């Protein structure tokens, strides 16, 4: 049976609304899951997991990524084959990729 640790609240920037789309992946290869979210203000936010060793509650630092305008969807994969995860976003009219 799986076990779960305490949850951590992630607060979106003021005025950004609720996230329509979320992706979870270890983007900085530190062994901890990070969170990407698109917000109703059409931005993509990266919440880097900065949980200290031995801690029981995750902690996140939020950063706005400038990928495309009007972002609605976000995903991760190794799109360019370099062995590291990349971030792709899809907006209303355009798409963007960030290695």
PDB file as gemmi writes it, atoms N, CA and C in Angstrom:
CRYST1    1.000    1.000    1.000  90.00  90.00  90.00 P 1                      
ATOM      1  N   UNK A   1       0.839  -1.172   0.000  1.00  0.00           N  
ATOM      2  CA  UNK A   1       0.000   0.000   0.000  1.00  0.00           C  
ATOM      3  C   UNK A   1       0.890   1.244   0.000  1.00  0.00           C  
ATOM      4  N   UNK A   2       0.596   2.215  -0.882  1.00  0.00           N  
ATOM      5  CA  UNK A   2       1.422   3.425  -0.919  1.00  0.00           C  
ATOM      6  C   UNK A   2       1.230   4.285   0.321  1.00  0.00           C  
ATOM      7  N   UNK A   3       2.256   5.061   0.630  1.00  0.00           N  
ATOM      8  CA  UNK A   3       2.153   6.029   1.719  1.00  0.00           C  
ATOM      9  C   UNK A   3       2.364   7.420   1.144  1.00  0.00           C  
ATOM     10  N   UNK A   4       1.845   8.413   1.820  1.00  0.00           N  
ATOM     11  CA  UNK A   4       1.933   9.783   1.361  1.00  0.00           C  
ATOM     12  C   UNK A   4       2.476  10.661   2.465  1.00  0.00           C  
ATOM     13  N   UNK A   5       3.250  11.665   2.080  1.00  0.00           N  
ATOM     14  CA  UNK A   5       3.737  12.633   3.057  1.00  0.00           C  
ATOM     15  C   UNK A   5       2.762  13.799   3.111  1.00  0.00           C  
ATOM     16  N   UNK A   6       3.031  14.744   3.971  1.00  0.00           N  
ATOM     17  CA  UNK A   6       2.181  15.928   4.095  1.00  0.00           C  
ATOM     18  C   UNK A   6       2.143  16.693   2.770  1.00  0.00           C  
ATOM     19  N   UNK A   7       1.032  17.343   2.509  1.00  0.00           N  
ATOM     20  CA  UNK A   7       0.907  18.118   1.272  1.00  0.00           C  
ATOM     21  C   UNK A   7       1.565  19.482   1.440  1.00  0.00           C  
ATOM     22  N   UNK A   8       1.841  20.124   0.299  1.00  0.00           N  
ATOM     23  CA  UNK A   8       2.379  21.483   0.299  1.00  0.00           C  
ATOM     24  C   UNK A   8       1.493  22.334  -0.583  1.00  0.00           C  
ATOM     25  N   UNK A   9       1.053  23.467  -0.088  1.00  0.00           N  
ATOM     26  CA  UNK A   9       0.261  24.392  -0.887  1.00  0.00           C  
ATOM     27  C   UNK A   9       1.186  25.177  -1.803  1.00  0.00           C  
ATOM     28  N   UNK A  10       0.770  25.330  -3.051  1.00  0.00           N  
ATOM     29  CA  UNK A  10       1.493  26.165  -4.008  1.00  0.00           C  
ATOM     30  C   UNK A  10       0.559  27.305  -4.356  1.00  0.00           C  
ATOM     31  N   UNK A  11       0.978  28.507  -4.054  1.00  0.00           N  
ATOM     32  CA  UNK A  11       0.136  29.675  -4.283  1.00  0.00           C  
ATOM     33  C   UNK A  11       0.520  30.349  -5.588  1.00  0.00           C  
ATOM     34  N   UNK A  12      -0.489  30.557  -6.436  1.00  0.00           N  
ATOM     35  CA  UNK A  12      -0.238  31.220  -7.715  1.00  0.00           C  
ATOM     36  C   UNK A  12      -0.058  32.714  -7.495  1.00  0.00           C  
ATOM     37  N   UNK A  13       0.656  33.369  -8.419  1.00  0.00           N  
ATOM     38  CA  UNK A  13       0.828  34.823  -8.304  1.00  0.00           C  
ATOM     39  C   UNK A  13      -0.522  35.537  -8.285  1.00  0.00           C  
ATOM     40  N   UNK A  14      -0.585  36.651  -7.615  1.00  0.00           N  
ATOM     41  CA  UNK A  14      -1.814  37.424  -7.487  1.00  0.00           C  
ATOM     42  C   UNK A  14      -2.397  37.746  -8.855  1.00  0.00           C  
ATOM     43  N   UNK A  15      -3.685  37.488  -9.008  1.00  0.00           N  
ATOM     44  CA  UNK A  15      -4.378  37.820 -10.247  1.00  0.00           C  
ATOM     45  C   UNK A  15      -4.213  36.810 -11.360  1.00  0.00           C  
ATOM     46  N   UNK A  16      -3.516  35.701 -11.121  1.00  0.00           N  
ATOM     47  CA  UNK A  16      -3.269  34.752 -12.207  1.00  0.00           C  
ATOM     48  C   UNK A  16      -4.393  33.739 -12.373  1.00  0.00           C  
ATOM     49  N   UNK A  17      -5.239  33.587 -11.384  1.00  0.00           N  
ATOM     50  CA  UNK A  17      -6.350  32.665 -11.494  1.00  0.00           C  
ATOM     51  C   UNK A  17      -5.936  31.224 -11.239  1.00  0.00           C  
ATOM     52  N   UNK A  18      -6.852  30.312 -11.496  1.00  0.00           N  
ATOM     53  CA  UNK A  18      -6.552  28.901 -11.269  1.00  0.00           C  
ATOM     54  C   UNK A  18      -5.846  28.308 -12.478  1.00  0.00           C  
ATOM     55  N   UNK A  19      -4.983  27.307 -12.257  1.00  0.00           N  
ATOM     56  CA  UNK A  19      -4.240  26.742 -13.383  1.00  0.00           C  
ATOM     57  C   UNK A  19      -5.105  25.825 -14.248  1.00  0.00           C  
ATOM     58  N   UNK A  20      -5.246  26.137 -15.544  1.00  0.00           N  
ATOM     59  CA  UNK A  20      -5.984  25.245 -16.430  1.00  0.00           C  
ATOM     60  C   UNK A  20      -5.212  23.965 -16.740  1.00  0.00           C  
ATOM     61  N   UNK A  21      -3.881  24.007 -16.669  1.00  0.00           N  
ATOM     62  CA  UNK A  21      -3.100  22.830 -17.018  1.00  0.00           C  
ATOM     63  C   UNK A  21      -1.836  22.765 -16.170  1.00  0.00           C  
ATOM     64  N   UNK A  22      -1.497  21.563 -15.707  1.00  0.00           N  
ATOM     65  CA  UNK A  22      -0.330  21.358 -14.851  1.00  0.00           C  
ATOM     66  C   UNK A  22       0.463  20.175 -15.377  1.00  0.00           C  
ATOM     67  N   UNK A  23       1.798  20.262 -15.325  1.00  0.00           N  
ATOM     68  CA  UNK A  23       2.688  19.145 -15.644  1.00  0.00           C  
ATOM     69  C   UNK A  23       3.685  19.001 -14.500  1.00  0.00           C  
ATOM     70  N   UNK A  24       4.008  17.771 -14.128  1.00  0.00           N  
ATOM     71  CA  UNK A  24       4.952  17.510 -13.047  1.00  0.00           C  
ATOM     72  C   UNK A  24       6.099  16.689 -13.607  1.00  0.00           C  
ATOM     73  N   UNK A  25       7.333  17.165 -13.403  1.00  0.00           N  
ATOM     74  CA  UNK A  25       8.526  16.471 -13.897  1.00  0.00           C  
ATOM     75  C   UNK A  25       9.740  16.997 -13.142  1.00  0.00           C  
ATOM     76  N   UNK A  26      10.799  16.214 -13.106  1.00  0.00           N  
ATOM     77  CA  UNK A  26      12.061  16.643 -12.487  1.00  0.00           C  
ATOM     78  C   UNK A  26      12.851  17.424 -13.530  1.00  0.00           C  
ATOM     79  N   UNK A  27      12.587  18.718 -13.627  1.00  0.00           N  
ATOM     80  CA  UNK A  27      13.167  19.536 -14.693  1.00  0.00           C  
ATOM     81  C   UNK A  27      14.633  19.887 -14.487  1.00  0.00           C  
ATOM     82  N   UNK A  28      15.101  19.919 -13.255  1.00  0.00           N  
ATOM     83  CA  UNK A  28      16.497  20.286 -13.013  1.00  0.00           C  
ATOM     84  C   UNK A  28      17.346  19.094 -12.583  1.00  0.00           C  
ATOM     85  N   UNK A  29      16.832  17.892 -12.757  1.00  0.00           N  
ATOM     86  CA  UNK A  29      17.560  16.637 -12.507  1.00  0.00           C  
ATOM     87  C   UNK A  29      18.134  16.544 -11.093  1.00  0.00           C  
ATOM     88  N   UNK A  30      17.379  17.054 -10.106  1.00  0.00           N  
ATOM     89  CA  UNK A  30      17.833  16.951  -8.717  1.00  0.00           C  
ATOM     90  C   UNK A  30      17.134  15.814  -7.969  1.00  0.00           C  
ATOM     91  N   UNK A  31      16.319  15.036  -8.685  1.00  0.00           N  
ATOM     92  CA  UNK A  31      15.637  13.909  -8.073  1.00  0.00           C  
ATOM     93  C   UNK A  31      14.322  14.253  -7.396  1.00  0.00           C  
ATOM     94  N   UNK A  32      13.886  15.517  -7.490  1.00  0.00           N  
ATOM     95  CA  UNK A  32      12.634  15.955  -6.870  1.00  0.00           C  
ATOM     96  C   UNK A  32      11.687  16.463  -7.948  1.00  0.00           C  
ATOM     97  N   UNK A  33      10.401  16.153  -7.848  1.00  0.00           N  
ATOM     98  CA  UNK A  33       9.463  16.607  -8.872  1.00  0.00           C  
ATOM     99  C   UNK A  33       9.211  18.110  -8.779  1.00  0.00           C  
ATOM    100  N   UNK A  34       9.268  18.769  -9.936  1.00  0.00           N  
ATOM    101  CA  UNK A  34       8.950  20.190 -10.058  1.00  0.00           C  
ATOM    102  C   UNK A  34       7.577  20.308 -10.716  1.00  0.00           C  
ATOM    103  N   UNK A  35       6.955  21.474 -10.602  1.00  0.00           N  
ATOM    104  CA  UNK A  35       5.607  21.680 -11.121  1.00  0.00           C  
ATOM    105  C   UNK A  35       5.616  22.815 -12.137  1.00  0.00           C  
ATOM    106  N   UNK A  36       5.029  22.571 -13.301  1.00  0.00           N  
ATOM    107  CA  UNK A  36       4.772  23.607 -14.294  1.00  0.00           C  
ATOM    108  C   UNK A  36       3.273  23.825 -14.350  1.00  0.00           C  
ATOM    109  N   UNK A  37       2.848  25.079 -14.453  1.00  0.00           N  
ATOM    110  CA  UNK A  37       1.419  25.361 -14.524  1.00  0.00           C  
ATOM    111  C   UNK A  37       1.170  26.533 -15.450  1.00  0.00           C  
ATOM    112  N   UNK A  38       0.144  26.408 -16.280  1.00  0.00           N  
ATOM    113  CA  UNK A  38      -0.330  27.567 -17.029  1.00  0.00           C  
ATOM    114  C   UNK A  38      -1.409  28.212 -16.178  1.00  0.00           C  
ATOM    115  N   UNK A  39      -1.519  29.504 -16.266  1.00  0.00           N  
ATOM    116  CA  UNK A  39      -2.500  30.222 -15.460  1.00  0.00           C  
ATOM    117  C   UNK A  39      -3.461  30.973 -16.370  1.00  0.00           C  
ATOM    118  N   UNK A  40      -4.561  31.410 -15.808  1.00  0.00           N  
ATOM    119  CA  UNK A  40      -5.561  32.132 -16.596  1.00  0.00           C  
ATOM    120  C   UNK A  40      -5.052  33.452 -17.139  1.00  0.00           C  
ATOM    121  N   UNK A  41      -3.928  33.964 -16.615  1.00  0.00           N  
ATOM    122  CA  UNK A  41      -3.359  35.184 -17.181  1.00  0.00           C  
ATOM    123  C   UNK A  41      -2.430  34.853 -18.340  1.00  0.00           C  
ATOM    124  N   UNK A  42      -2.460  33.590 -18.826  1.00  0.00           N  
ATOM    125  CA  UNK A  42      -1.757  33.128 -20.023  1.00  0.00           C  
ATOM    126  C   UNK A  42      -0.251  33.028 -19.840  1.00  0.00           C  
ATOM    127  N   UNK A  43       0.223  32.889 -18.622  1.00  0.00           N  
ATOM    128  CA  UNK A  43       1.643  32.711 -18.356  1.00  0.00           C  
ATOM    129  C   UNK A  43       1.924  31.268 -17.967  1.00  0.00           C  
ATOM    130  N   UNK A  44       3.199  30.867 -18.068  1.00  0.00           N  
ATOM    131  CA  UNK A  44       3.635  29.560 -17.595  1.00  0.00           C  
ATOM    132  C   UNK A  44       4.508  29.798 -16.368  1.00  0.00           C  
ATOM    133  N   UNK A  45       4.216  29.107 -15.290  1.00  0.00           N  
ATOM    134  CA  UNK A  45       4.980  29.243 -14.057  1.00  0.00           C  
ATOM    135  C   UNK A  45       5.690  27.928 -13.759  1.00  0.00           C  
ATOM    136  N   UNK A  46       6.947  28.037 -13.347  1.00  0.00           N  
ATOM    137  CA  UNK A  46       7.724  26.896 -12.887  1.00  0.00           C  
ATOM    138  C   UNK A  46       7.830  26.988 -11.378  1.00  0.00           C  
ATOM    139  N   UNK A  47       7.394  25.948 -10.699  1.00  0.00           N  
ATOM    140  CA  UNK A  47       7.542  25.848  -9.255  1.00  0.00           C  
ATOM    141  C   UNK A  47       8.613  24.801  -8.992  1.00  0.00           C  
ATOM    142  N   UNK A  48       9.856  25.263  -8.763  1.00  0.00           N  
ATOM    143  CA  UNK A  48      10.976  24.364  -8.537  1.00  0.00           C  
ATOM    144  C   UNK A  48      10.909  23.820  -7.115  1.00  0.00           C  
ATOM    145  N   UNK A  49      11.015  22.515  -6.990  1.00  0.00           N  
ATOM    146  CA  UNK A  49      10.965  21.849  -5.698  1.00  0.00           C  
ATOM    147  C   UNK A  49      12.306  22.071  -5.001  1.00  0.00           C  
ATOM    148  N   UNK A  50      12.289  22.730  -3.871  1.00  0.00           N  
ATOM    149  CA  UNK A  50      13.511  23.006  -3.121  1.00  0.00           C  
ATOM    150  C   UNK A  50      13.474  22.340  -1.741  1.00  0.00           C  
ATOM    151  N   UNK A  51      12.804  21.199  -1.669  1.00  0.00           N  
ATOM    152  CA  UNK A  51      12.672  20.477  -0.404  1.00  0.00           C  
ATOM    153  C   UNK A  51      14.045  20.026   0.091  1.00  0.00           C  
ATOM    154  N   UNK A  52      14.357  20.358   1.325  1.00  0.00           N  
ATOM    155  CA  UNK A  52      15.637  19.989   1.922  1.00  0.00           C  
ATOM    156  C   UNK A  52      15.664  18.504   2.265  1.00  0.00           C  
ATOM    157  N   UNK A  53      16.854  17.923   2.257  1.00  0.00           N  
ATOM    158  CA  UNK A  53      17.021  16.518   2.633  1.00  0.00           C  
ATOM    159  C   UNK A  53      16.486  16.306   4.050  1.00  0.00           C  
ATOM    160  N   UNK A  54      15.705  15.278   4.236  1.00  0.00           N  
ATOM    161  CA  UNK A  54      15.137  14.966   5.544  1.00  0.00           C  
ATOM    162  C   UNK A  54      13.844  15.691   5.848  1.00  0.00           C  
ATOM    163  N   UNK A  55      13.464  16.672   5.039  1.00  0.00           N  
ATOM    164  CA  UNK A  55      12.212  17.401   5.262  1.00  0.00           C  
ATOM    165  C   UNK A  55      11.033  16.495   4.923  1.00  0.00           C  
ATOM    166  N   UNK A  56       9.897  16.745   5.535  1.00  0.00           N  
ATOM    167  CA  UNK A  56       8.703  15.944   5.271  1.00  0.00           C  
ATOM    168  C   UNK A  56       7.648  16.695   4.473  1.00  0.00           C  
ATOM    169  N   UNK A  57       7.822  18.004   4.315  1.00  0.00           N  
ATOM    170  CA  UNK A  57       6.879  18.813   3.544  1.00  0.00           C  
ATOM    171  C   UNK A  57       7.631  19.501   2.412  1.00  0.00           C  
ATOM    172  N   UNK A  58       7.208  19.303   1.167  1.00  0.00           N  
ATOM    173  CA  UNK A  58       7.886  19.959   0.046  1.00  0.00           C  
ATOM    174  C   UNK A  58       7.764  21.476   0.126  1.00  0.00           C  
ATOM    175  N   UNK A  59       8.728  22.156  -0.465  1.00  0.00           N  
ATOM    176  CA  UNK A  59       8.697  23.619  -0.579  1.00  0.00           C  
ATOM    177  C   UNK A  59       9.035  23.966  -2.020  1.00  0.00           C  
ATOM    178  N   UNK A  60       8.403  24.997  -2.545  1.00  0.00           N  
ATOM    179  CA  UNK A  60       8.577  25.348  -3.952  1.00  0.00           C  
ATOM    180  C   UNK A  60       8.894  26.831  -4.109  1.00  0.00           C  
ATOM    181  N   UNK A  61       9.756  27.147  -5.088  1.00  0.00           N  
ATOM    182  CA  UNK A  61      10.027  28.522  -5.499  1.00  0.00           C  
ATOM    183  C   UNK A  61       9.385  28.743  -6.859  1.00  0.00           C  
ATOM    184  N   UNK A  62       8.590  29.797  -7.011  1.00  0.00           N  
ATOM    185  CA  UNK A  62       7.899  30.065  -8.267  1.00  0.00           C  
ATOM    186  C   UNK A  62       8.640  31.055  -9.143  1.00  0.00           C  
ATOM    187  N   UNK A  63       8.654  30.770 -10.450  1.00  0.00           N  
ATOM    188  CA  UNK A  63       9.288  31.622 -11.454  1.00  0.00           C  
ATOM    189  C   UNK A  63       8.397  31.663 -12.682  1.00  0.00           C  
ATOM    190  N   UNK A  64       8.240  32.826 -13.284  1.00  0.00           N  
ATOM    191  CA  UNK A  64       7.496  32.938 -14.538  1.00  0.00           C  
ATOM    192  C   UNK A  64       8.427  32.612 -15.692  1.00  0.00           C  
ATOM    193  N   UNK A  65       8.001  31.712 -16.581  1.00  0.00           N  
ATOM    194  CA  UNK A  65       8.766  31.400 -17.791  1.00  0.00           C  
ATOM    195  C   UNK A  65       8.182  32.182 -18.959  1.00  0.00           C  
ATOM    196  N   UNK A  66       9.039  32.785 -19.745  1.00  0.00           N  
ATOM    197  CA  UNK A  66       8.594  33.491 -20.935  1.00  0.00           C  
ATOM    198  C   UNK A  66       8.740  32.528 -22.107  1.00  0.00           C  
ATOM    199  N   UNK A  67       7.654  31.855 -22.446  1.00  0.00           N  
ATOM    200  CA  UNK A  67       7.674  30.891 -23.545  1.00  0.00           C  
ATOM    201  C   UNK A  67       6.910  31.427 -24.739  1.00  0.00           C  
ATOM    202  N   UNK A  68       5.652  31.686 -24.542  1.00  0.00           N  
ATOM    203  CA  UNK A  68       4.774  32.180 -25.600  1.00  0.00           C  
ATOM    204  C   UNK A  68       3.692  33.037 -24.959  1.00  0.00           C  
ATOM    205  N   UNK A  69       2.990  33.773 -25.796  1.00  0.00           N  
ATOM    206  CA  UNK A  69       1.840  34.519 -25.303  1.00  0.00           C  
ATOM    207  C   UNK A  69       0.625  33.599 -25.270  1.00  0.00           C  
ATOM    208  N   UNK A  70      -0.265  33.862 -24.360  1.00  0.00           N  
ATOM    209  CA  UNK A  70      -1.537  33.143 -24.259  1.00  0.00           C  
ATOM    210  C   UNK A  70      -1.367  31.641 -24.045  1.00  0.00           C  
ATOM    211  N   UNK A  71      -0.418  31.239 -23.196  1.00  0.00           N  
ATOM    212  CA  UNK A  71      -0.182  29.819 -22.923  1.00  0.00           C  
ATOM    213  C   UNK A  71      -1.403  29.195 -22.259  1.00  0.00           C  
ATOM    214  N   UNK A  72      -1.771  28.017 -22.703  1.00  0.00           N  
ATOM    215  CA  UNK A  72      -2.894  27.297 -22.118  1.00  0.00           C  
ATOM    216  C   UNK A  72      -2.514  25.883 -21.693  1.00  0.00           C  
ATOM    217  N   UNK A  73      -1.567  25.259 -22.381  1.00  0.00           N  
ATOM    218  CA  UNK A  73      -1.172  23.884 -22.090  1.00  0.00           C  
ATOM    219  C   UNK A  73       0.344  23.816 -21.997  1.00  0.00           C  
ATOM    220  N   UNK A  74       0.837  22.917 -21.150  1.00  0.00           N  
ATOM    221  CA  UNK A  74       2.273  22.761 -20.981  1.00  0.00           C  
ATOM    222  C   UNK A  74       2.581  21.281 -20.779  1.00  0.00           C  
ATOM    223  N   UNK A  75       3.720  20.834 -21.310  1.00  0.00           N  
ATOM    224  CA  UNK A  75       4.133  19.453 -21.158  1.00  0.00           C  
ATOM    225  C   UNK A  75       5.652  19.387 -21.163  1.00  0.00           C  
ATOM    226  N   UNK A  76       6.211  18.238 -20.803  1.00  0.00           N  
ATOM    227  CA  UNK A  76       7.654  18.050 -20.811  1.00  0.00           C  
ATOM    228  C   UNK A  76       8.008  16.747 -21.511  1.00  0.00           C  
ATOM    229  N   UNK A  77       9.175  16.739 -22.150  1.00  0.00           N  
ATOM    230  CA  UNK A  77       9.753  15.548 -22.783  1.00  0.00           C  
ATOM    231  C   UNK A  77      11.144  15.947 -23.256  1.00  0.00           C  
ATOM    232  N   UNK A  78      11.939  14.985 -23.645  1.00  0.00           N  
ATOM    233  CA  UNK A  78      13.248  15.290 -24.233  1.00  0.00           C  
ATOM    234  C   UNK A  78      13.055  15.447 -25.734  1.00  0.00           C  
ATOM    235  N   UNK A  79      12.609  16.621 -26.157  1.00  0.00           N  
ATOM    236  CA  UNK A  79      12.274  16.860 -27.553  1.00  0.00           C  
ATOM    237  C   UNK A  79      13.490  16.910 -28.465  1.00  0.00           C  
ATOM    238  N   UNK A  80      14.639  17.362 -27.965  1.00  0.00           N  
ATOM    239  CA  UNK A  80      15.813  17.514 -28.825  1.00  0.00           C  
ATOM    240  C   UNK A  80      16.850  16.403 -28.648  1.00  0.00           C  
ATOM    241  N   UNK A  81      16.543  15.382 -27.855  1.00  0.00           N  
ATOM    242  CA  UNK A  81      17.404  14.214 -27.735  1.00  0.00           C  
ATOM    243  C   UNK A  81      18.708  14.421 -26.991  1.00  0.00           C  
ATOM    244  N   UNK A  82      18.795  15.449 -26.132  1.00  0.00           N  
ATOM    245  CA  UNK A  82      20.043  15.699 -25.399  1.00  0.00           C  
ATOM    246  C   UNK A  82      20.070  15.024 -24.029  1.00  0.00           C  
ATOM    247  N   UNK A  83      19.043  14.247 -23.703  1.00  0.00           N  
ATOM    248  CA  UNK A  83      18.999  13.547 -22.429  1.00  0.00           C  
ATOM    249  C   UNK A  83      18.423  14.356 -21.287  1.00  0.00           C  
ATOM    250  N   UNK A  84      18.007  15.584 -21.548  1.00  0.00           N  
ATOM    251  CA  UNK A  84      17.405  16.436 -20.516  1.00  0.00           C  
ATOM    252  C   UNK A  84      15.978  16.796 -20.930  1.00  0.00           C  
ATOM    253  N   UNK A  85      15.134  16.992 -19.923  1.00  0.00           N  
ATOM    254  CA  UNK A  85      13.755  17.366 -20.219  1.00  0.00           C  
ATOM    255  C   UNK A  85      13.667  18.779 -20.775  1.00  0.00           C  
ATOM    256  N   UNK A  86      12.780  18.962 -21.725  1.00  0.00           N  
ATOM    257  CA  UNK A  86      12.463  20.266 -22.295  1.00  0.00           C  
ATOM    258  C   UNK A  86      11.016  20.592 -21.937  1.00  0.00           C  
ATOM    259  N   UNK A  87      10.643  21.845 -22.091  1.00  0.00           N  
ATOM    260  CA  UNK A  87       9.285  22.295 -21.795  1.00  0.00           C  
ATOM    261  C   UNK A  87       8.659  22.788 -23.091  1.00  0.00           C  
ATOM    262  N   UNK A  88       7.453  22.319 -23.386  1.00  0.00           N  
ATOM    263  CA  UNK A  88       6.701  22.797 -24.548  1.00  0.00           C  
ATOM    264  C   UNK A  88       5.390  23.386 -24.054  1.00  0.00           C  
ATOM    265  N   UNK A  89       4.995  24.488 -24.662  1.00  0.00           N  
ATOM    266  CA  UNK A  89       3.730  25.130 -24.302  1.00  0.00           C  
ATOM    267  C   UNK A  89       2.920  25.373 -25.565  1.00  0.00           C  
ATOM    268  N   UNK A  90       1.624  25.288 -25.406  1.00  0.00           N  
ATOM    269  CA  UNK A  90       0.706  25.540 -26.506  1.00  0.00           C  
ATOM    270  C   UNK A  90      -0.236  26.644 -26.069  1.00  0.00           C  
ATOM    271  N   UNK A  91      -0.369  27.641 -26.912  1.00  0.00           N  
ATOM    272  CA  UNK A  91      -1.258  28.744 -26.613  1.00  0.00           C  
ATOM    273  C   UNK A  91      -2.492  28.699 -27.489  1.00  0.00           C  
ATOM    274  N   UNK A  92      -3.201  29.793 -27.478  1.00  0.00           N  
ATOM    275  CA  UNK A  92      -4.409  29.898 -28.291  1.00  0.00           C  
ATOM    276  C   UNK A  92      -4.050  29.919 -29.770  1.00  0.00           C  
ATOM    277  N   UNK A  93      -3.007  30.686 -30.133  1.00  0.00           N  
ATOM    278  CA  UNK A  93      -2.651  30.848 -31.550  1.00  0.00           C  
ATOM    279  C   UNK A  93      -1.258  30.345 -31.891  1.00  0.00           C  
ATOM    280  N   UNK A  94      -0.399  30.071 -30.890  1.00  0.00           N  
ATOM    281  CA  UNK A  94       0.996  29.743 -31.174  1.00  0.00           C  
ATOM    282  C   UNK A  94       1.502  28.652 -30.235  1.00  0.00           C  
ATOM    283  N   UNK A  95       2.668  28.091 -30.566  1.00  0.00           N  
ATOM    284  CA  UNK A  95       3.323  27.104 -29.713  1.00  0.00           C  
ATOM    285  C   UNK A  95       4.739  27.549 -29.449  1.00  0.00           C  
ATOM    286  N   UNK A  96       5.352  27.056 -28.350  1.00  0.00           N  
ATOM    287  CA  UNK A  96       6.723  27.401 -28.015  1.00  0.00           C  
ATOM    288  C   UNK A  96       7.427  26.231 -27.373  1.00  0.00           C  
ATOM    289  N   UNK A  97       8.741  26.207 -27.497  1.00  0.00           N  
ATOM    290  CA  UNK A  97       9.556  25.137 -26.951  1.00  0.00           C  
ATOM    291  C   UNK A  97      10.750  25.771 -26.252  1.00  0.00           C  
ATOM    292  N   UNK A  98      11.073  25.262 -25.056  1.00  0.00           N  
ATOM    293  CA  UNK A  98      12.226  25.781 -24.341  1.00  0.00           C  
ATOM    294  C   UNK A  98      13.075  24.608 -23.852  1.00  0.00           C  
ATOM    295  N   UNK A  99      14.309  24.492 -24.404  1.00  0.00           N  
ATOM    296  CA  UNK A  99      15.193  23.403 -23.950  1.00  0.00           C  
ATOM    297  C   UNK A  99      15.726  23.671 -22.551  1.00  0.00           C  
TER     298      UNK A  99                                                      
END                                                                             
